[in-house]
Amino acid sequence: MATRSLIAVKTNNTFENIYCHWDGDPDNMLGKLKGYYGTPEKVKYLLIEGDRATIEPWGKIYENPSKQAKNLPDLKKQATECNAEWVYLYDNECKSWQYFETKNLKW
């Protein structure tokens, strides 16, 4: 069964994000995001690739471009629309990943 997620980074005044279909739970996803995409340059490359089936670099890419959310409520709306259970947000200032369960977001 799929555990869908959105992976996002704040760029200027928007949140650029992609969809990931499989293995979006933090026990699986967080370590892989930190390991494969732990720098701003790697996060940028991940977003350029677009939506994907899995987070691994060799995983299938759906060739859908990244999307823009104009604010956090818009990001939550996009997560809800694609049934994402988790949202992962890369913080460029701290150079770290944060995550939120979509159903508990109160933006």
N, C-alpha and C positions, 0 to 999 in steps of 0.2 A: 504494500500500500504506500502511496506517495505521501510524503510530508513536504508540502510546498513551502517555498520561502521567497522573499524579496531580499535582494542584496543592494544596498544603496550607499552613496557617498554624497555629502553636501558639496556642491560646486557652485561658487558664487552665491546666488540667492535661491537656488533650486536643489532638489535632491534627485540626482541621476540614479536610476535603478534598473536592475534586471531581475528576471524571474528564474528560479531554479526549481525543477519539478521533484527530484528525488532527494531523500535523506536530509531534510532541512532541520531536523531536531538538533538542539545545541550540543548534545553528547556526540553527535557525528560531525556537524557542520563547523562548529567553532574552531576546533583543532585544525581542520583542513583549511579554513580561511586564514588562520594565523600562519600555517605552514606554507601554503602555496601563494597566498596573497597578503603578505605581511608588510608591504611597503607601498607608499603612494603610487609608485610607478607600476607595480604589479596590479594594484586595484584599478588603475586607469586602463590597463590592458584588458583586464577582466570585463570591464564595462564596454570597451570597444567591441569585444567579441559578441556581446548581446546575450539574450536568453539562452538557457542551456538545460540539459536533462540532469546532469550531475555537476558538482563543483570541481571535480578533478580536472586538471589541465587537458587530459586526453579524452574527457567526456564529450558526448554529442552536443553540438551547438545548434540551436534552432534557427540561427540567422535572422532573428528579430532584433532590431536595434534597441539600445537602451531607451528608457522612457524618462521623462522629466516630471517631477512632482513639484508644484510651486511652493508648497509648505508641508509641514508635518501632517495636518489633517488630510491633505491631498494624497500623501504617501500612504496613509492608513486606508484611504478609499481605494487606491490601486491595489493594495495588499488584499483587501476584502474582495474586490472584484475578481481576482485570480485565485481566490481561496487559499491564500498563503497563511500558514499557521504561525510563521515566524518572520520577523524583519531583522536583518543584520545591517548595521550602520557603521561605516568606517569613519573614524574621527581623524581627519588630516592633521589637526594640531597635536593630538596625543599619539598619533600613529598607532591606533589600536581599534579593535572591533568591539562593538556593543551589540546586544541583541534584546529583542522584545517579543513577547508573545502577542500576536495580533489581537486576540480577544480581550486582552488586558490593557491595551493602549487607551489612554485617556488624554488625548491631545486636544 
